[in-house]
C-alpha cells in the first residue's frame, strides 16, 4: 500500500541521524534537534501552503482541523455518508452534530444534497476525497454563498488534485493521514495544512493541551485560551515522514501508471461500470473502483478475486467501517438519528456501495501480477454475467 511498501534504509537513516546528534530531544517544543519541524516545513513546501502541523494520527489531524476552524457544541457539520468513521467521530467529540449526506456518481459529496442539508445551525462542510477529487468548484461555491467553512479531510488523497490545486489546499484547512493504507506511511501520524494563521495556531494549541506556544516564553508559562488534548507526534515518527516524503513523487507516478494499465485491460467489459471522475487527471493511482449489478454480484466478484489471490479494499470487505448507514453506535447518540432507520436516510449511497468493488493497486506490483489481476477481473465479470 503505497508508502508502506517502501519502508527501508532511507527511513532508518533519518532515525539514526536523529539519535546520532549531540542532543536528542523527542519533545518538539523548544531546543533545536527536531525532526518534526523539518517534516512540517518540507510538507508545507511540497503542498504549497504557509503552514503545516504534524500530529499523532489522521484522526487527530481532522480533530485538530475542526477545532482550529472553531467547530464546537451544537454546530452542524455536513459531510459524506461514505467515509472512514474517523471524521464523524471527530465532529461528535467536539460536541458538534455530524450531518452525512448522499454521495454522487463520483463517490463523493453530492452538491445537491449539501444544499438540501443546510440549516441555520450549519457551520461547515467536510469534503472527504476518497482517492480522487469531489466536485470542489461546486462545493466551494455553496460554502461561500452560505458562509460555511470548507474543510478537507484528505486522509485518503495525499497527492490528488482538482484542476491543478492539491486536495487539502482548496478549503480553509485540510488534514492527512500517514497510516499503513495511505500515500505516506509513518506507522501512525497525520498533518494539518492551511494558509490561515489563526486556524494553524488554534489547531496546534488543541493538539498540545491548549499551550499557546508564545515565542520567548518558557513552556510552563504559556497562556491558554481554549482546552486541548495531547495529540502530539513523536520525533521518530517525523523522521520516518521525512524519508517517506522524499519518495512521494515516485509513489504517485508509479501508482497512476499501474492503475492506467489495469483500467486499459478492463475498460472493454460491459457489465462493470468504472468509477467516473470530476477530474480524472487529479486522482490518485492506488485505488480502483467499479460497480457491478447488485450486492449479490459484488460478493460473488469478491469471492472470485479472493480465489485468484486478490483481496478487496473497503468495498465490500470493510463497508461497515465506511458507511454512515450502519453507525448506530455513534449516530444514535444524537436525537435526530436515535429512532431512525439509518439505512433509510442514505439509500442511494447504500445501494451504490453494496454493489461496488474497490481494489488496492500496489506501487511495487510487477507486470506479471498486473496481467494476473486483469485476467481475474475479466473472468470475474464473465462469471457474474
DOGU-989675 format. One line per 2 residues: number of its first residue (from 1); their letters; for each residue z, y, x of C-alpha. Coordinates in steps of 0.25 Angstrom, whole numbers, plus 2048, in hexadecimal, padded with zeros to 3 digits. Layout:
<nodes>
NUM) a) Z:Y:X | ...;
</nodes>
This chain:
<nodes>
1) xx) 800:800:800 | 7FB:80C:808;
3) xx) 805:811:812 | 80E:805:810;
5) xx) 802:7FD:817 | 802:805:823;
7) xx) 811:806:828 | 811:803:836;
9) xx) 812:809:844 | 810:817:841;
11) xx) 81C:817:837 | 825:811:841;
13) xx) 821:81B:84C | 825:826:843;
15) xx) 832:81F:840 | 834:81D:84F;
17) xx) 831:82C:852 | 83C:830:848;
19) xx) 847:827:84F | 842:82A:85D;
21) xx) 844:839:85C | 850:83F:862;
23) xx) 857:842:855 | 855:838:849;
25) xx) 85A:83E:83C | 856:837:82F;
27) xx) 85A:843:827 | 84F:84D:824;
29) xx) 857:85A:822 | 85A:861:830;
31) xx) 857:85D:83E | 849:85A:844;
33) xx) 846:84C:844 | 840:84A:836;
35) xx) 834:841:833 | 836:845:824;
37) xx) 832:854:827 | 826:84F:82F;
39) xx) 822:846:824 | 823:851:819;
41) xx) 81B:85B:822 | 810:851:824;
43) xx) 80F:84C:816 | 80F:85B:811;
45) xx) 803:85D:81A | 7FB:851:816;
47) xx) 7FE:855:807 | 7FA:863:80A;
49) xx) 807:869:804 | 812:872:808;
51) xx) 81E:869:806 | 821:85A:807;
53) xx) 82F:854:805 | 832:845:808;
55) xx) 83C:83D:800 | 840:82F:7FF;
57) xx) 836:829:7F5 | 82B:82C:7EC;
59) xx) 835:82C:7E0 | 83D:836:7E8;
61) xx) 831:83F:7EA | 82D:840:7DB;
63) xx) 83C:842:7D8 | 83D:84E:7E2;
65) xx) 830:853:7DE | 834:854:7CF;
67) xx) 842:85A:7D4 | 83B:864:7DD;
69) xx) 832:868:7D1 | 83E:86B:7C9;
71) xx) 83D:860:7BF | 84B:85D:7B8;
73) xx) 852:859:7AC | 84A:85A:79F;
75) xx) 83D:85D:7A5 | 831:854:7A0;
77) xx) 828:84F:7AB | 81B:849:7A7;
79) xx) 815:83E:7B0 | 80D:832:7AF;
81) xx) 811:825:7A7 | 80B:81D:7B3;
83) xx) 813:81F:7C0 | 81D:818:7C8;
85) xx) 82A:81B:7C2 | 830:824:7CC;
87) xx) 82B:832:7C7 | 830:82F:7BA;
89) xx) 83E:82A:7C0 | 83E:837:7C8;
91) xx) 83B:840:7BB | 846:839:7B4;
93) xx) 850:83A:7C0 | 84F:849:7BF;
95) xx) 852:849:7B0 | 844:84D:7AC;
97) xx) 83C:845:7A2 | 830:83D:7A6;
99) xx) 824:83E:79D | 81A:834:7A0;
101) xx) 80C:835:79A | 800:82C:799;
103) xx) 7F6:82A:7A5 | 7E7:82D:7A4;
105) xx) 7DB:825:7A9 | 7DF:828:7B8;
107) xx) 7ED:822:7B6 | 7F3:830:7B7;
109) xx) 7FA:83A:7AE | 7F1:83E:7A3;
111) xx) 7F0:84D:7A2 | 7EE:84C:793;
113) xx) 7FB:844:792 | 802:84E:79B;
115) xx) 7FE:859:791 | 804:852:785;
117) xx) 811:84F:78C | 815:85D:790;
119) xx) 821:863:789 | 829:870:78B;
121) xx) 832:867:794 | 827:862:79D;
123) xx) 829:867:7AB | 820:85F:7B4;
125) xx) 815:855:7B5 | 816:84A:7BF;
127) xx) 808:845:7C3 | 808:837:7C9;
129) xx) 7FB:833:7D1 | 7FA:824:7D1;
131) xx) 7F2:824:7DE | 7E8:82E:7D8;
133) xx) 7E8:83C:7D2 | 7EB:83F:7C4;
135) xx) 7E3:84A:7BD | 7EA:854:7C5;
137) xx) 7E2:860:7C1 | 7E5:85E:7B2;
139) xx) 7F3:85A:7B5 | 7F6:867:7BD;
141) xx) 7EF:870:7B3 | 7F8:86A:7A8;
143) xx) 804:86C:7B0 | 800:87B:7B4;
145) xx) 7FD:87E:7A6 | 80A:879:7A1;
147) xx) 813:87E:7AC | 816:870:7B1;
149) xx) 81A:86B:7BF | 80F:861:7C4;
151) xx) 816:857:7CD | 80E:84C:7D4;
153) xx) 815:83E:7D7 | 80A:83A:7E0;
155) xx) 812:82E:7E6 | 807:824:7E4;
157) xx) 7FC:82E:7E8 | 7FE:834:7F6;
159) xx) 7F1:838:7FB | 7EA:838:7EE;
161) xx) 7E4:845:7EA | 7DE:84D:7DE;
163) xx) 7D1:855:7E0 | 7D5:857:7EF;
165) xx) 7E4:85A:7EC | 7EE:850:7F1;
167) xx) 7F7:84A:7E6 | 805:84F:7E7;
169) xx) 800:85D:7EA | 7FA:861:7DD;
171) xx) 807:863:7D5 | 813:86B:7D9;
173) xx) 819:85F:7E0 | 815:851:7E4;
175) xx) 81C:844:7E8 | 818:838:7F0;
177) xx) 81E:82A:7F3 | 81E:822:800;
179) xx) 822:814:7FC | 81A:808:7FF;
181) xx) 810:809:7F4 | 80C:818:7F7;
183) xx) 802:81E:801 | 80C:820:80C;
185) xx) 818:816:80E | 825:81A:814;
187) xx) 82E:80F:80D | 832:81A:803;
189) xx) 830:829:803 | 82A:834:7FB;
191) xx) 825:842:7FD | 825:84F:7F4;
193) xx) 819:859:7F7 | 818:867:7F1;
195) xx) 813:875:7F5 | 81F:87B:7ED;
197) xx) 82B:87F:7F6 | 835:87F:7EA;
199) xx) 831:871:7E6 | 831:86C:7F4;
201) xx) 83F:872:7F6 | 845:86C:7E9;
203) xx) 83F:85E:7EC | 845:85E:7FA;
205) xx) 852:862:7F5 | 852:858:7EA;
207) xx) 84F:84D:7F4 | 85C:851:7FC;
209) xx) 868:853:7F3 | 863:861:7F0;
211) xx) 864:866:7FE | 85C:873:7FF;
213) xx) 858:872:80E | 85A:880:812;
215) xx) 855:883:820 | 860:886:829;
217) xx) 86B:881:820 | 873:874:824;
219) xx) 870:869:81B | 87E:869:816;
221) xx) 87D:877:812 | 871:876:80A;
223) xx) 872:87C:7FC | 86E:875:7EF;
225) xx) 866:87A:7E3 | 864:86C:7DC;
227) xx) 868:85E:7DC | 861:853:7E4;
229) xx) 861:845:7E9 | 85F:83E:7F7;
231) xx) 850:83B:7F7 | 84E:83E:806;
233) xx) 844:836:80E | 848:830:81C;
235) xx) 842:834:829 | 83E:825:82C;
237) xx) 836:825:81F | 830:832:822;
239) xx) 82C:82D:830 | 824:822:829;
241) xx) 81E:82C:820 | 818:834:82B;
243) xx) 811:828:831 | 80C:824:823;
245) xx) 807:832:820 | 7FE:831:82D;
247) xx) 7F7:825:826 | 7F5:82B:818;
249) xx) 7E6:82F:81A | 7E2:821:81F;
251) xx) 7EA:81B:813 | 7E3:824:809;
253) xx) 7D5:822:80F | 7D7:813:810;
255) xx) 7DD:811:803 | 7D1:819:7FC;
257) xx) 7C7:811:803 | 7CD:803:7FF;
259) xx) 7CE:808:7F1 | 7C0:80C:7F1;
261) xx) 7BB:7FF:7F6 | 7C3:7F7:7EB;
263) xx) 7BE:800:7E0 | 7B0:7FF:7E4;
265) xx) 7B2:7F0:7E3 | 7B7:7F0:7D5;
267) xx) 7B1:7FC:7CE | 7A6:7F4:7C8;
269) xx) 7B0:7EC:7C0 | 7AE:7F0:7B1;
271) xx) 7BB:7EA:7AC | 7C5:7F3:7B4;
273) xx) 7C6:802:7B4 | 7C8:808:7C1;
275) xx) 7D2:814:7C0 | 7CB:822:7BE;
277) xx) 7D0:82E:7C7 | 7D1:83D:7C5;
279) xx) 7CD:83E:7D4 | 7CA:830:7DA;
281) xx) 7C8:836:7E8 | 7D6:83B:7E8;
283) xx) 7DC:82D:7E4 | 7E3:824:7EE;
285) xx) 7DE:817:7F2 | 7E9:80E:7F2;
287) xx) 7E9:80A:7E3 | 7DE:805:7DA;
289) xx) 7E0:805:7CB | 7D7:7FF:7C0;
291) xx) 7D9:7FB:7B1 | 7D5:7EE:7AA;
293) xx) 7D4:7EA:79C | 7E3:7EA:798;
295) xx) 7F1:7E5:79D | 7ED:7D6:79C;
297) xx) 7E1:7D9:7A5 | 7E9:7E1:7AE;
299) xx) 7F4:7D6:7B0 | 7E9:7CB:7B2;
301) xx) 7E2:7D4:7BC | 7EF:7D6:7C4;
303) xx) 7F1:7C7:7C4 | 7E3:7C5:7C9;
305) xx) 7E5:7CF:7D4 | 7F2:7C8:7D8;
307) xx) 7EB:7BB:7D9 | 7E2:7C1:7E3;
309) xx) 7ED:7C7:7EB | 7ED:7D5:7E6;
311) xx) 7F9:7DC:7DE | 7F8:7E8:7D5;
313) xx) 7FF:7F5:7D7 | 807:7FB:7CC;
315) xx) 7FD:7F6:7C1 | 800:7ED:7BB;
317) xx) 80B:7E7:7C5 | 815:7F3:7C5;
319) xx) 811:7FA:7B8 | 820:7FB:7B3;
321) xx) 824:804:7BE | 818:80D:7BC;
323) xx) 817:80F:7AD | 820:818:7A4;
325) xx) 81E:80F:798 | 828:805:79E;
327) xx) 832:80E:7A3 | 83D:80D:798;
329) xx) 848:80C:7A2 | 844:81A:7A7;
331) xx) 83E:822:79C | 848:81C:792;
333) xx) 852:826:797 | 84A:831:790;
335) xx) 84B:834:781 | 83C:836:780;
337) xx) 83A:827:785 | 847:820:781;
339) xx) 842:81A:773 | 833:81A:777;
341) xx) 82A:80E:77A | 826:813:787;
343) xx) 819:80B:788 | 814:812:77B;
345) xx) 815:820:782 | 80B:81D:78C;
347) xx) 802:813:786 | 7F5:817:78D;
349) xx) 7FC:816:79B | 802:809:798;
351) xx) 7F5:803:794 | 7ED:809:7A0;
353) xx) 7F8:804:7AA | 7F9:7F6:7A4;
355) xx) 7EA:7F4:7A5 | 7E9:7F9:7B3;
357) xx) 7E9:7F3:7C1 | 7EE:7FA:7CD;
359) xx) 7EB:7F5:7DB | 7F0:7F9:7E9;
361) xx) 7E6:7FC:7F4 | 7EC:7FA:802;
363) xx) 7E8:803:80D | 7E6:7F6:816;
365) xx) 7DF:7EE:80D | 7D3:7E7:814;
367) xx) 7C5:7E5:810 | 7C7:7D7:80C;
369) xx) 7D3:7DA:803 | 7CB:7E5:7FC;
371) xx) 7C0:7DB:7F9 | 7CA:7D1:7F4;
373) xx) 7D1:7DB:7EB | 7C3:7E0:7E6;
375) xx) 7C0:7D1:7E3 | 7CD:7CF:7DC;
377) xx) 7CB:7DB:7D3 | 7BD:7D7:7CF;
379) xx) 7C1:7C9:7CC | 7CD:7CE:7C4;
381) xx) 7C4:7D7:7BC | 7BB:7CB:7B9;
383) xx) 7C8:7C3:7B5 | 7CD:7CD:7AB;
385) x) 7BF:7CE:7A5;
</nodes>
